[in-house]
């Protein structure tokens, strides 16, 4: 969990717009914005396996140019198996049930 924004540097990503190989794996949780930065003409596609949760905004600055018509510049593939390796703070039950005698 990050207080503030998460920013993914423009050097992270693939030069090939159709690539599906992941660049980042994990849970990315913030109470701010999730930013994908693109500088210059690199035009890198960002593939994330896991979960992205933000309370602010998604600020996707990546642009694949003509490839935008056929490929997303940001792709998130949910990985529920990562929950098995999650920190204990995420595995604690939110509710506790208890039977009370009448």
C-alpha positions as a LaTeX table, in Angstrom:
\begin{tabular}{lrrr}
\hline
Residue & $x$ (\AA) & $y$ (\AA) & $z$ (\AA) \\
\hline
Unk1 & 0.00 & 0.00 & 0.00 \\
Unk2 & 1.32 & 3.43 & $-0.97$ \\
Unk3 & 0.13 & 6.71 & 0.53 \\
Unk4 & 0.30 & 9.09 & $-2.38$ \\
Unk5 & 0.79 & 8.27 & $-6.05$ \\
Unk6 & 2.34 & 5.31 & $-7.83$ \\
Unk7 & 4.27 & 6.31 & $-10.96$ \\
Unk8 & 5.60 & 3.74 & $-13.44$ \\
Unk9 & 8.70 & 5.03 & $-15.20$ \\
Unk10 & 8.66 & 5.32 & $-19.00$ \\
Unk11 & 11.61 & 2.90 & $-19.31$ \\
Unk12 & 9.38 & 0.03 & $-18.13$ \\
Unk13 & 7.46 & $-1.55$ & $-20.99$ \\
Unk14 & 7.75 & $-3.20$ & $-24.38$ \\
Unk15 & 8.64 & $-1.54$ & $-27.66$ \\
Unk16 & 6.34 & $-4.00$ & $-29.45$ \\
Unk17 & 2.70 & $-2.92$ & $-29.17$ \\
Unk18 & 1.36 & $-6.48$ & $-29.45$ \\
Unk19 & 3.59 & $-7.95$ & $-26.71$ \\
Unk20 & 1.75 & $-9.72$ & $-23.88$ \\
Unk21 & 4.79 & $-10.53$ & $-21.73$ \\
Unk22 & 4.44 & $-8.96$ & $-18.29$ \\
Unk23 & 6.62 & $-6.05$ & $-17.21$ \\
Unk24 & 5.38 & $-5.88$ & $-13.63$ \\
Unk25 & 3.85 & $-8.52$ & $-11.36$ \\
Unk26 & 2.17 & $-7.86$ & $-8.03$ \\
Unk27 & $-0.47$ & $-5.82$ & $-6.28$ \\
Unk28 & $-0.18$ & $-2.07$ & $-6.73$ \\
Unk29 & $-2.44$ & $-0.33$ & $-4.21$ \\
Unk30 & $-2.52$ & 3.40 & $-3.55$ \\
Unk31 & $-4.81$ & 6.00 & $-2.04$ \\
Unk32 & $-3.66$ & 8.42 & $-4.77$ \\
Unk33 & $-3.23$ & 8.24 & $-8.54$ \\
Unk34 & $-1.74$ & 5.45 & $-10.62$ \\
Unk35 & 0.44 & 7.13 & $-13.27$ \\
Unk36 & 2.04 & 5.60 & $-16.33$ \\
Unk37 & 4.63 & 8.03 & $-17.61$ \\
Unk38 & 5.81 & 8.24 & $-21.21$ \\
Unk39 & 8.53 & 10.61 & $-22.29$ \\
Unk40 & 9.90 & 11.14 & $-25.74$ \\
Unk41 & 8.95 & 8.78 & $-28.56$ \\
Unk42 & 9.59 & 5.44 & $-26.79$ \\
Unk43 & 5.89 & 4.46 & $-26.98$ \\
Unk44 & 6.20 & 1.45 & $-24.68$ \\
Unk45 & 3.27 & $-0.85$ & $-23.91$ \\
Unk46 & 2.94 & $-1.65$ & $-20.19$ \\
Unk47 & 1.69 & $-5.13$ & $-19.19$ \\
Unk48 & 0.90 & $-5.75$ & $-15.52$ \\
Unk49 & 0.02 & $-9.14$ & $-14.03$ \\
Unk50 & $-1.73$ & $-8.83$ & $-10.70$ \\
Unk51 & $-3.92$ & $-6.06$ & $-9.39$ \\
Unk52 & $-4.01$ & $-2.28$ & $-9.68$ \\
Unk53 & $-6.19$ & $-0.39$ & $-7.19$ \\
Unk54 & $-6.24$ & 3.37 & $-6.79$ \\
Unk55 & $-8.57$ & 5.76 & $-5.01$ \\
Unk56 & $-7.55$ & 8.70 & $-7.17$ \\
Unk57 & $-7.29$ & 8.56 & $-10.96$ \\
Unk58 & $-5.65$ & 6.46 & $-13.61$ \\
Unk59 & $-3.33$ & 8.81 & $-15.50$ \\
Unk60 & $-2.17$ & 6.89 & $-18.58$ \\
Unk61 & 0.25 & 9.07 & $-20.53$ \\
Unk62 & 1.41 & 6.29 & $-22.85$ \\
Unk63 & 0.65 & 6.58 & $-26.55$ \\
Unk64 & 1.33 & 3.82 & $-29.06$ \\
Unk65 & 0.54 & 6.05 & $-32.03$ \\
Unk66 & $-1.13$ & 4.15 & $-34.88$ \\
Unk67 & $-1.00$ & 0.94 & $-32.78$ \\
Unk68 & $-3.59$ & 2.45 & $-30.39$ \\
Unk69 & $-6.26$ & 1.16 & $-32.79$ \\
Unk70 & $-5.30$ & $-2.49$ & $-32.23$ \\
Unk71 & $-3.40$ & $-2.64$ & $-28.93$ \\
Unk72 & $-3.82$ & $-1.02$ & $-25.51$ \\
Unk73 & $-0.94$ & 1.00 & $-24.11$ \\
Unk74 & $-1.76$ & $-0.38$ & $-20.63$ \\
Unk75 & $-2.95$ & $-3.94$ & $-20.04$ \\
Unk76 & $-3.69$ & $-5.45$ & $-16.60$ \\
Unk77 & $-4.20$ & $-9.19$ & $-16.28$ \\
Unk78 & $-5.70$ & $-10.18$ & $-12.90$ \\
Unk79 & $-3.70$ & $-12.88$ & $-11.10$ \\
Unk80 & $-5.73$ & $-14.36$ & $-8.21$ \\
Unk81 & $-2.88$ & $-16.77$ & $-7.43$ \\
Unk82 & $-0.87$ & $-13.85$ & $-6.05$ \\
Unk83 & $-3.29$ & $-13.80$ & $-3.10$ \\
Unk84 & $-1.60$ & $-16.97$ & $-1.83$ \\
Unk85 & 1.61 & $-14.99$ & $-1.34$ \\
Unk86 & $-0.01$ & $-11.81$ & $-0.05$ \\
Unk87 & 1.15 & $-10.19$ & 3.20 \\
Unk88 & $-0.86$ & $-11.25$ & 6.26 \\
Unk89 & $-2.54$ & $-7.84$ & 6.46 \\
Unk90 & $-4.48$ & $-8.81$ & 3.31 \\
Unk91 & $-5.32$ & $-12.32$ & 4.50 \\
Unk92 & $-6.99$ & $-11.43$ & 7.79 \\
Unk93 & $-10.77$ & $-11.83$ & 7.72 \\
Unk94 & $-12.66$ & $-8.56$ & 7.68 \\
Unk95 & $-15.47$ & $-10.01$ & 9.81 \\
Unk96 & $-15.46$ & $-12.34$ & 12.76 \\
Unk97 & $-18.53$ & $-14.45$ & 13.42 \\
Unk98 & $-19.43$ & $-15.72$ & 16.86 \\
Unk99 & $-22.43$ & $-17.68$ & 18.08 \\
Unk100 & $-24.10$ & $-16.18$ & 21.13 \\
Unk101 & $-26.30$ & $-18.33$ & 23.37 \\
Unk102 & $-29.94$ & $-17.17$ & 23.51 \\
\hline
\end{tabular}
